[in-house]
Structures are given as C-alpha cells and as structure tokens.
C-alpha cells in the first residue's frame, strides 16, 4: 500500500477548543526532539536508494522553519518547493512509471546548468527549490510531476525564479523530460 502526499498547506495546530488558530496556517505540532533548519543546513543534490532524485533541502528529520514546524515522526523526505512565488513543502516519494496519456500529471520545473552534466545526468542548480505549477486545491492538481528542465546560465542566483510564470518570462530554454515523480 502506498501514499501520494506531495505539496501541502498545513492547517493543523489546534487550540484547546479543537480549532486551528487563524494566523498559524503552516504548523503541524507533533512532539519530536530533533528539527532541521532549512536556512542553515542546505545540502547538495542527491539520489536515494530507489534512484529517485530529490532536492538538497529535502530532509528526513523534523523541520523548524518560519513557514513550517513539522516533527516528521516517520522520517519521510520533506522539502521546500515554489508554487506561484510561495513556498510549499513536499513529501517526494521517488520516480514513478506511468502512461502520460492516461495519468494526469503536473509540471515540476528543475533548474539546471545542463541536461547532460559531468556524470551524464542533469546538473542542477545547488540550493534552488523545485517549482510546481499547482498545489493541492488548484484546478488540474496532480501528485505526479513531470520534470521540465530549465537551462540557466552559470551566474544564475538560486531561487531567483519562483514560478512557472517567472520561467516563461525568463526566456530560458525548457526541456521536457520523460521522468515522472510522486
């Protein structure tokens, strides 16, 4: 049995009456002693044992960030992504094999210096968050993402582009891949 949780907007940090506080939309409170600070502990791009690619900001520890406090009691991979200039957090589950004609999918823009890097794989921009075209609740949302590589120059500053609209206006080349993730 699997699950397909992906980008999400937390709305669970309940008051004594069981209601979420109005200004606390990005917190989930579950006790756990260890937290990861996204701003200070950024890592390089990596793959996991499944061969699934993930971003350097993805962690399997709890998160303590101005946008999200999450204990991550089950050690799931969690990391920040951009959607229309706002940060959301994703739980990527790795590469999936689908029939794109039958399965609905969304776009994940992956910023790279080249699609054929030194190790034969796309050479990603370190520190750049992925960019999704939708998030849960949006029309057309799907937890399955098709990689769209955006080729940027070496002097590109990570996280300058934060939305599909930014990418389209940038004029950078977009290469649609056959890689799908969940």
C-alpha positions in Angstrom: 0.0 0.0 0.0 1.4 3.4 -0.9 0.5 7.0 -0.4 0.8 10.1 -2.6 1.2 13.1 -0.3 3.0 15.8 -2.0 2.9 19.6 -1.7 0.7 20.7 1.1 -0.5 23.7 3.1 -0.6 22.8 6.7 -3.7 24.0 8.7 -3.3 21.9 11.8 -2.2 23.4 15.1 -5.3 23.3 17.2 -6.3 25.4 20.2 -8.0 23.9 23.3 -11.4 24.0 21.5 -10.0 22.0 18.6 -9.9 24.9 16.2 -6.8 26.0 14.1 -5.5 29.4 15.1 -6.3 31.9 12.2 -2.6 33.1 11.9 -1.0 29.7 12.3 -1.7 28.0 8.9 1.7 26.5 8.4 2.3 24.5 11.6 1.7 20.9 12.5 2.5 20.2 16.1 3.7 16.6 16.8 6.2 16.1 19.6 9.7 15.1 18.4 13.1 16.2 19.7 15.1 16.9 16.5 14.5 19.6 13.9 16.2 20.6 10.7 16.7 24.3 9.9 16.3 24.8 6.1 18.1 28.1 6.1 21.3 26.9 7.7 21.6 23.2 6.8 21.2 23.1 3.0 22.8 20.1 1.3 23.8 19.2 -2.3 21.5 17.4 -4.8 21.2 13.7 -4.2 19.5 10.4 -5.0 18.1 7.8 -2.7 18.3 4.0 -2.9 15.2 3.9 -5.2 17.0 6.0 -7.7 14.6 8.8 -7.0 16.1 12.3 -7.3 15.5 14.8 -4.5 16.5 18.4 -3.7 19.3 19.4 -1.4 16.8 20.9 1.0 14.9 17.7 1.4 15.4 16.1 4.8 14.2 13.1 6.8 14.3 14.9 10.1 11.9 17.3 11.7 11.7 20.9 10.3 11.9 24.1 12.1 11.4 26.9 9.6 9.4 30.2 9.7 7.0 28.6 7.2 6.7 25.2 8.8 7.3 23.3 12.1 7.0 19.6 11.5 8.4 16.8 13.7 8.4 14.2 10.9 7.9 11.3 13.2 8.1 8.7 10.4 11.3 10.1 8.8 9.7 10.9 5.4 11.6 13.1 3.0 10.3 16.6 3.2 11.5 19.8 1.4 10.5 23.2 0.2 9.2 23.9 -3.3 7.9 27.1 -5.1 4.3 27.5 -6.3 3.4 30.9 -7.8 6.1 32.6 -5.7 5.1 31.0 -2.4 6.9 28.2 -0.5 5.1 24.9 0.0 6.5 21.8 1.4 6.6 18.5 -0.4 7.0 14.8 0.5 8.6 13.3 -2.6 8.2 9.6 -2.9 10.5 8.9 -5.9 10.4 8.1 -9.5 7.2 6.5 -10.9 6.5 4.9 -14.2 3.2 6.0 -15.8 1.5 6.2 -19.1 1.3 10.0 -19.5 -1.6 9.7 -21.9 -3.7 8.0 -19.2 -2.3 9.5 -16.0 -2.9 13.2 -15.1 0.4 14.9 -14.1 1.7 18.4 -13.2 4.8 20.2 -14.2 7.9 20.3 -11.9 10.5 22.8 -13.2 14.0 21.7 -12.3 16.7 24.4 -12.8 19.9 23.0 -14.3 23.1 24.3 -15.9 22.9 21.5 -18.4 20.8 18.4 -19.1 23.9 16.3 -19.6 26.2 17.1 -16.6 29.6 15.5 -15.8 28.0 12.3 -14.5 25.7 12.1 -17.5 22.7 13.4 -15.5 21.2 16.9 -15.4 23.5 19.3 -13.5 21.1 21.0 -11.1 21.5 24.5 -9.6 22.5 23.9 -5.9 20.1 25.5 -3.5 17.3 26.0 -6.0 13.9 24.8 -4.9 11.8 22.9 -7.4 8.9 24.9 -8.9 5.5 23.3 -9.2 2.8 24.6 -11.5 0.0 23.7 -9.0 -0.6 22.6 -5.4 -3.5 20.7 -3.7 -6.7 22.5 -4.1 -5.8 24.0 -7.5 -7.7 23.0 -10.6 -5.6 20.5 -12.5 -3.5 19.4 -9.5 -1.9 16.0 -9.5 0.6 14.5 -7.1 2.5 13.1 -10.1 5.1 15.5 -11.5 6.8 15.5 -14.9 10.3 17.1 -14.9 10.7 20.1 -17.1 14.4 21.1 -17.1 15.1 24.8 -17.2 18.6 25.5 -18.5 20.1 28.6 -16.8 23.5 30.3 -17.1 26.2 29.6 -14.6 25.8 33.1 -13.0 22.1 32.4 -12.2 21.3 33.1 -8.5 19.4 30.2 -6.8 15.7 30.9 -6.2 15.5 34.0 -8.4 12.9 32.1 -10.4 9.9 31.1 -8.2 7.0 30.3 -10.5 6.1 28.9 -13.9 5.3 32.5 -15.0 8.8 33.6 -14.0 10.3 30.8 -16.1 8.2 31.6 -19.1 9.1 35.3 -18.9 12.8 34.5 -18.4 13.3 33.2 -22.0 15.4 30.3 -20.7 15.2 27.0 -22.6 12.8 24.4 -21.1 13.4 20.8 -21.9 10.5 18.4 -21.2 11.8 15.0 -19.9 10.3 11.6 -19.6 10.9 11.5 -15.8 7.9 11.4 -13.6 7.9 11.5 -9.8 5.4 11.3 -6.9 
